[in-house]
Amino acid sequence: MGQIELRAVDRIFRIGDTRVHALKAISLSIEAGEYLTVMGPSGSGKSTLLNILGLLDRPDHGEYLLEGREVGTLPPDQQAGVRSRRIGFVFQSFHLVPRLSAADNIALPMMLAGVPARERRRRVAAALAGVGLEDRADHRPQQLSGGQRQRVAIARATIMQPALLLADEPTGNLDRATGAEVTQLLEALNHGGTTLIVVTHDPVMGERARRRLLLDDGGLADDRRR
């Protein structure tokens, strides 16, 4: 059994009288430490799949097992606990809190989890060093470049040492050179053992992963290993 098991997962949205079948009987097994990209045209179900894997949404049918535990049907409070401890998120638009400094943005998941202040300070300092932003600790997001914001977002996403890192178009708002730097940072985390799943439209990034999933009209059209 893999770290992630999806078994015949369906997700159906109802818009007025219309049923939109966003995911259709998706079955997947993903091993711990894998690096895979999810590609496909707009509306193919990529973000829906990522939201289900991240416990931001739940399937209408099927099972989602994370590290051998059925998590897709857990009550919301238990899902939130799994999400905070085991899953990290990186988004295209960074999702940083504007009024907080880089250091405080990174510390936020630990504050919510009740990590003591001294331990928070130690881990934030290490995280800032890890993404090369020691001299930007007190800067707010609007004082940072796009690449620096994404580095803060990655540090925040990994500060709880999650087993699974989900990235939704992480280089979409960055120029090519900065995007390459962010990609290398994500891949370094994967080399350290973190399972990395990246949704992307970028064919260059899509080909970097050792495994590529192709979605089309809510179904799994291709599962290719390199």
N, C-alpha and C positions, 0 to 999 in steps of 0.2 A: 504493500500500500504506500502511495506517495504522501508527501506532505499535504498536497491538495488533491482532493477527489471530487469531481463534479459528476453526478450521475443523472443523466436525462433531465437537465435543468431547463425549465421553460420560464419565460417572463413575458407576461401579457399586460399591456397598458390599455385602459379603456378611455377613449377620448370621445365624449358624447355617446353616440350609438355605435361608434367604431371600435373594433378590437385590433390593436397593433401588436403583432407577435414579435417582440423585440429579440427574444432568444428562443430557439427551437431545439429542444432535446439535446442540449450540449452535454457531452460526456468527455471528461479530461482527467488525466493523471499527471501531476507535476511533482517531481522529486525535490527534496530539500536542496538548496544551492543552485538550482537551475537559473538560467538567464534566457528569457524568451520575450519576443515582441508579438504584439497583437496588431494586425493590419486589416484593412478593408475599406471600402467606400463609406462615405457619410451615411449614417442610418443603418449600418450593417450590424450594430449591436455591440461595438467595441466598448463604449463607455458603460453600457448596461452590464456587460460582463465584469468590468473592473469594479463597478459599484457593488455587485453581488459578492465578488471576491473580497472586497474591503468591508463587507457587512454594513454598507450604507443603504442597501436595498436587499430584498429577500425574494427568492424564487416563488413562482406560483405552484410549480410542481418540481419534483426531483429532490436530490440531496446534495448538500455541500458539507464535506468533511475537511476539517483543517487539523493537521497533526493527529488524525485518527478520531476526531471528535466531531459529531454532527453539530454544526454551528448555524446553519441556515434557518433553523426553526427555533432558536433560542429566544427567550423574552428579550425585549430591547435593552434592559439594563445589563443582562449577561452578555449580550452582543457588544455593548459599549465597553465592558471590561476586557473582552478578548481583543477588541480593536485597539484599545489603548496600550495593551501589553505586547501584542504579537504582530501588529500591522502598522506600517508607516506609509504615508501618502506624500507624493510630490505632484503638484498641479502646474499646468501651463501658466496660469496667472498668479502663481506664488502663494496667494491666500495668507499673507502675513498681516498681523494686526498693526495698522498704521501708527498708533500712538505708542507702541512699545519699541524699545531698542532691539537691535539684533540679538543681544544676549537674552533679553527677556522673552523674545519670540521663541528662541530655542528652548528656554527653560519652561515654557508654558505647559507642555505635556507632563513634565515632572511635577509641577505645582498641582495640576489636576489629579495626579496619582498620589500626592502626599509625600513625595520624596523630601527628606530634610534639607534645609537651606544650604548647609555646608556641602552636602553631596551634590546638590544642584550646581553650586558654584564650581566645584571641581570638574563635573562632567561638562558644563557649558564651556569652561576654559579649554578643555581637551577637544571639544567639538569645534570650537572656533579655530583652534590650531589645525585641526584636521582638514578644514575647508579653506585654510589660508586667510582667515579674516580676523586675526587677533587684534589688529589695529582698527577694526570697525565695530567693536563690541557695543559701543554707546551710540552708534548711528541708528536713526530710524529708517524705515524702508525707503522713504522718499529721498533720503540722502545717499542711497546706494544705487549702483548700476543694475541693469537687469540680471547680468550674470551673478553679481554679488547677492542679489535678492534670492536667486534660485539656490545659491550655495547655503544661504541661511535656511531656506525651506528644506533643503536636504539634511542639514544638521538637525533641524527640528524633527524631521520625519524619522531620524535614526537615533535620537537621543535616548529612547527607551530600549534600544537594542532589539528591534523587532526581528522576527524570523522572516517576515515577508515585506518587501518594499514594492509598492504599486506606484507607477509614474504615468500620468496622463499627459501626453504631448509635452514632456519636460523641457524640450528645446524649441518649442513652437514660437515663443516670443523673443528668441535670442538670435543674434547674427551667427553665421556659420562658425567662426572661430570660437566665440564664447560657447556656442552649443557643443562644440567638440570638447571643450574643457569640462563642461557639465557632464557630458556622456562619459568621459574618462573617470570622473569622480564616482558616478553611479556604478561603473564597471569595477572600480576598485573595491567598492562595498560588496559587490557580488563575489569578487575574488576572495574576500574575507569570509564568505560563507552565507551571505544574505541571499535569499531567493529574490530575484529581480524580474518583474513583469512590467513591460513598457508598452503602452498604447502609442502608436505613432503613424503619421502619414508619410514620414520621411523615408524613402526607399533606402537611403544610405544607412540610416540608423537601423532600419528593419533588417538589413543584411548582416549587421554586426553580431546579433545574438546567435547562440548555438541552436536555437529553435525558433521557428516562426509559425504563428497561427494566422490563418487567413479566414476572416468572417465574411459572409455574404448573405444578406437578407435574413439575418438572425441565426444562420446555421454555420457550422464549422466546415468550410469548403476545403481547407488544406491544413495539414499539420506536418511541417517539414523540419527535419533536423539536419544540421550542417556538420 
